[in-house]
Amino acid sequence: MKLIQHAQFLAYNPGVTPSEGGLPGLDVLKKVMGSINLFGIIAVVGALAISALVWAWGHHSGGHQAEANGKKGTVVAAGCALLLGAANGIVAFFSAMGTQVH
């Protein structure tokens, strides 16, 4: 009997869904998050430029360690740019997938 009650409790749907405009300050929070994203993208541009310079300097000076570090930095910066640019889409995708879990 306890197992059935436990299974019913797990299957309970509380009926909570995200709704826009529920709390004051939502517009301010969206602007803050957008600004943080913009600062992150600007920082990634700088990191990409520095990493590319280190890569080129290491290649032309024969510094294999500097060249390898420049390559790693370039790939990491490109990955960060991809994630920052796709942040809204990634969250929207997984949020939509989460609504399909029953």
N, C-alpha and C positions, 0 to 999 in steps of 0.2 A: 504494500500500500504506500509506503514511504517513497519508493522508486517512482511510482506514478505521479505523486504530488511533486516530486523534484523535477520530473520531465515536464509537467505542466508549468511549473515556475520558470523553467528555462525557455519554454515556448511563448511566454507572455510577451506581447507587443505593447510597450509603453506608449506608442504613438507619437514619439518626439521626432520632429523633422525640422531642419534649418529653415528659418524664416527671416526675411530681410526686414529691417526696421524695428526689431524687437527691443533693442537697447539704445539709449542715447549715446552719441559719440561714435557710431559705426562709420560715419563718413570720415571722421578724423582718423580713425584707426586704419581705414583703407588708404588714406593719403599718406600716413606714416609708413605703412608697409610698402606702398609704391615708391616712396622716397628711399627707403632702405634698399629696395631692389635696384633703383637707379644708381645709388652709391656703390652697390656691389658690382654692377656692370662697369661703371667707370673704373673701379679698382682692378677689375679683371683686364680691362684694356691696358692699364699700366703694367700689370703683371705679365701680360702677353708680350708687350713691347720689350720689357727688361729681359724676359726669358729668351726672346728671339735674339736680342743683342748678345747675351751670354753664349747662346748656341753659336752664333756667327763668330764671336771672338774666340771661343774655344776651338772651333774648326780651323780658323785661319792661323791661330798661334800654336796649334799642335797640342793644346790642352784637352786631352780626352775626357778628363773628369768634368771640366767646365762644359764641354760640348754635351756630355750625357746629362748633366744637370739642366742645361738650357733646353734640351729636348723634353725632359720630364716636366719642366716648368711650363713649356708651351702646351703640352698635352693636358696638363692639369688646368691651365687657364682656359683652354678651349672647352674642356668638360664643364668647368664652372660657368662659362658663358652659356653653354647649352642648357644647363640646369636652371640658371637664373631666367633665361628667356622662356623656358618651357614651364616655369613654376605654376602658372595659372592652369595650363593645360593638364599638367601632371596631377594637381590637386583635384581638378574637375573630373578627370578620368577615374581616379580611385574613389572619389566621392560617389560618382555614378555607379561604379562597381559595388560599392558598399550598400547602396540602396537595393541591390538585387539579392543580397543575402537574406535568407528567410530562416 
